[in-house]
Structure formats: structure tokens, C-alpha cells
Amino acid sequence: MDVELQAMDHSPPQSAGLLTRVNARLAWSGMCFAMVGLMAIVGVVFYQVFGRYVLNNSPTWAESLAIVLVLYVTLIGAAVGVRDAGHIGLESFLVMLPDAIRRKVEIVIYALVGVFGACMAYNGWVLGTSVASYYIPNLHVSEAVRYIPLVLSGVLIVLFSIEHVVAIIRGEEVAPSWN
């Protein structure tokens, strides 16, 4: 029984730092959220198709909801991809560099990714507050709902980038949250 519980536990070992433990939980939660969101997208689109072709009465809100869900799924999933190093990179160039230079280049790369995440969060906040008084017609919710995943994703990218920089400085690897 203890082995089964340990297999289901997605937290890093207690020897890991606080940032790593928090980020591992955030990344795992983000992936779970993205999976549930993906299933919700499938359900909403299925309902829309069913309503259109079977009931001859397409729900007006389904397309708007599906678009908002796509924003949440893709942006949160992209942020988790930063932590789990799941994005495309030119590693063939990095492999050819000596270790000391490679580490410095990796730090610069993750620092730039972190700056990009901060820009995402800041500009998402600015855009979200600028349209907060407008509503998505079919959903009757604020347009700011479309910008929440941009802010969340940006903050997560900053946290995950910091974790990678700290790991590189310590000579460690960031363990993927989904294994």
C-alpha cells in the first residue's frame, strides 16, 4: 500500500528546495488543469455539434466558451512546458560548447525566458484591466477572463525560469513534474 501511495505522490523529495517543491506542485496542478480543460473543450464542442446537427438548435455560448478554454489550456500547458523543458530548442549548439560556457549560455537563455514571462504577465494584466468593463456577449462574463491565463502563465514562466537558473548554478537538473 505504501508503494502505491508513493507512486501517486508527485511531490519532489524533501531534500529539494522550497522553490522546487512549490514549482513541482504548480506544474503538476497546471497539467491536471490543462487535461481537465482539454476534456471540457471536447465536451463543449461535441455539445455544439450535437446541438447544430441533431437538435437543429446550436448553443450560442459553446464557441465562445471553447475559445476561452483553449486560451487556458494552451497558456498553462506552455508554462508547464518551460519547467519540464518540453519546448523545442537548439540543443545541438549547446552540446558542442564546453561545460562552463554551456552553463552560462543556459543561464542567459532561462533569464531571457523569465523576462519574456514577466512581460507576458505585465501586459496581460494591463490588457485585462483595460477591457474588464466589457463583456463576452454569449458568456456574460468580463473580457478580462481571456487575459487571466496570460497573467498566470507569465508568472509561472518566471517561477519556472528562476528554478532552472538556480538548478544550473547548483549543477542540478530540474526533474519533470509529469513522469
C-alpha positions as CSV (number, residue, x, y, z in Angstrom):
1,M,0.0,0.0,0.0
2,D,2.8,2.4,0.9
3,V,4.4,1.8,-2.5
4,E,1.2,2.7,-4.3
5,L,0.9,5.9,-2.3
6,Q,4.5,6.8,-3.1
7,A,3.9,6.2,-6.8
8,M,0.9,8.5,-6.7
9,D,2.8,11.2,-4.9
10,H,4.1,13.8,-7.4
11,S,6.0,15.9,-4.9
12,P,9.8,16.1,-5.1
13,P,11.8,14.7,-2.3
14,Q,12.0,16.7,1.0
15,S,15.7,17.4,0.2
16,A,14.6,19.6,-2.7
17,G,14.4,23.4,-2.0
18,L,11.2,25.2,-1.3
19,L,11.0,26.7,-4.8
20,T,11.4,23.3,-6.4
21,R,8.7,21.8,-4.2
22,V,6.3,24.6,-4.9
23,N,7.0,24.6,-8.6
24,A,6.6,20.9,-8.9
25,R,3.2,21.1,-7.3
26,L,2.2,24.1,-9.5
27,A,3.4,22.3,-12.7
28,W,1.6,19.1,-11.8
29,S,-1.6,21.1,-10.9
30,G,-1.2,23.0,-14.2
31,M,-1.0,19.8,-16.2
32,C,-4.1,18.4,-14.4
33,F,-5.9,21.6,-15.1
34,A,-4.9,21.5,-18.7
35,M,-6.1,17.9,-19.1
36,V,-9.5,18.7,-17.5
37,G,-9.7,21.8,-19.7
38,L,-9.0,19.7,-22.8
39,M,-11.7,17.3,-21.9
40,A,-14.1,20.3,-21.3
41,I,-13.2,21.6,-24.8
42,V,-14.1,18.3,-26.3
43,G,-17.3,18.2,-24.4
44,V,-18.3,21.7,-25.3
45,V,-17.5,21.2,-29.0
46,F,-19.3,17.9,-29.0
47,Y,-22.4,19.6,-27.5
48,Q,-22.2,22.3,-30.1
49,V,-22.0,19.8,-33.0
50,F,-24.8,17.7,-31.4
51,G,-27.0,20.8,-31.0
52,R,-26.4,22.0,-34.5
53,Y,-26.9,18.8,-36.4
54,V,-29.1,16.7,-34.2
55,L,-31.3,19.2,-32.3
56,N,-31.1,21.8,-35.1
57,N,-30.5,24.4,-32.3
58,S,-26.9,25.2,-31.9
59,P,-26.0,26.7,-28.4
60,T,-24.7,30.2,-28.9
61,W,-22.3,30.2,-26.0
62,A,-20.4,27.0,-26.9
63,E,-17.9,28.5,-29.4
64,S,-17.1,31.4,-27.1
65,L,-16.5,29.1,-24.2
66,A,-14.4,26.7,-26.3
67,I,-12.2,29.6,-27.3
68,V,-11.7,30.8,-23.7
69,L,-10.9,27.2,-22.7
70,V,-8.3,26.9,-25.4
71,L,-6.5,30.0,-24.1
72,Y,-6.4,28.5,-20.6
73,V,-5.2,25.1,-21.8
74,T,-2.5,26.3,-24.2
75,L,-1.1,29.0,-22.0
76,I,-0.9,27.0,-18.8
77,G,0.4,24.0,-20.7
78,A,3.1,26.2,-22.3
79,A,4.2,27.4,-18.9
80,V,4.5,23.8,-17.6
81,G,6.5,23.1,-20.8
82,V,9.0,25.7,-19.7
83,R,9.5,23.8,-16.4
84,D,9.7,20.4,-17.9
85,A,11.9,21.6,-20.8
86,G,9.3,20.4,-23.3
87,H,9.8,23.1,-25.8
88,I,11.8,22.9,-29.0
89,G,15.4,24.1,-28.5
90,L,18.7,24.2,-30.4
91,E,20.5,21.8,-28.1
92,S,22.9,20.6,-30.8
93,F,24.6,24.0,-30.5
94,L,24.8,23.8,-26.7
95,V,26.2,20.3,-26.7
96,M,29.2,21.4,-28.7
97,L,30.1,24.1,-26.1
98,P,32.5,23.5,-23.1
99,D,30.6,22.9,-19.9
100,A,31.4,26.2,-18.3
101,I,30.3,28.2,-21.3
102,R,27.2,26.0,-21.9
103,R,26.1,26.6,-18.3
104,K,26.4,30.4,-18.8
105,V,24.5,30.3,-22.1
106,E,21.7,28.2,-20.4
107,I,21.5,30.8,-17.6
108,V,21.2,33.6,-20.2
109,I,18.5,31.6,-22.1
110,Y,16.4,31.0,-18.9
111,A,16.9,34.6,-17.8
112,L,15.5,35.8,-21.2
113,V,12.6,33.3,-20.9
114,G,11.9,34.7,-17.4
115,V,11.9,38.3,-18.8
116,F,9.5,37.2,-21.5
117,G,7.2,35.6,-18.8
118,A,7.3,38.8,-16.8
119,C,6.4,40.8,-19.9
120,M,3.5,38.3,-20.5
121,A,2.2,38.8,-17.0
122,Y,2.5,42.5,-17.0
123,N,1.0,43.1,-20.4
124,G,-1.7,40.6,-19.8
125,W,-2.6,42.5,-16.6
126,V,-2.6,45.8,-18.5
127,L,-4.8,44.4,-21.3
128,G,-7.1,42.6,-18.9
129,T,-7.8,45.7,-16.8
130,S,-8.3,47.8,-19.9
131,V,-11.2,45.5,-21.1
132,A,-12.6,44.5,-17.7
133,S,-15.7,46.6,-18.2
134,Y,-16.6,44.9,-21.5
135,Y,-18.4,41.5,-21.6
136,I,-18.1,38.5,-23.8
137,P,-21.6,38.6,-25.3
138,N,-22.6,34.9,-25.2
139,L,-21.0,34.1,-21.9
140,H,-21.9,37.3,-19.9
141,V,-18.5,37.4,-18.2
142,S,-15.9,40.1,-18.4
143,E,-13.5,40.2,-21.3
144,A,-10.7,40.1,-18.6
145,V,-11.4,36.4,-18.3
146,R,-9.5,36.0,-21.6
147,Y,-6.4,37.6,-20.1
148,I,-6.2,35.7,-16.8
149,P,-4.3,32.7,-18.3
150,L,-1.8,35.1,-19.9
151,V,-1.0,36.6,-16.5
152,L,-0.9,33.2,-14.8
153,S,1.2,31.7,-17.5
154,G,3.6,34.6,-17.3
155,V,4.0,34.3,-13.5
156,L,4.5,30.5,-13.8
157,I,7.2,31.0,-16.5
158,V,9.0,33.5,-14.3
159,L,9.0,31.0,-11.4
160,F,10.0,28.0,-13.5
161,S,12.8,30.0,-15.1
162,I,14.2,31.0,-11.7
163,E,14.1,27.4,-10.7
164,H,16.1,26.4,-13.8
165,V,18.7,29.1,-13.2
166,V,19.1,28.0,-9.6
167,A,19.4,24.4,-10.7
168,I,22.0,25.3,-13.3
169,I,24.1,27.2,-10.8
170,R,23.9,24.3,-8.3
171,G,24.8,21.8,-11.1
172,E,21.5,20.0,-10.8
173,E,18.7,19.1,-13.2
174,V,15.0,20.1,-12.8
175,A,13.0,16.9,-12.6
176,P,10.0,16.9,-14.8
177,S,6.7,17.1,-12.9
178,W,4.9,14.7,-15.1
179,N,6.6,11.3,-15.0
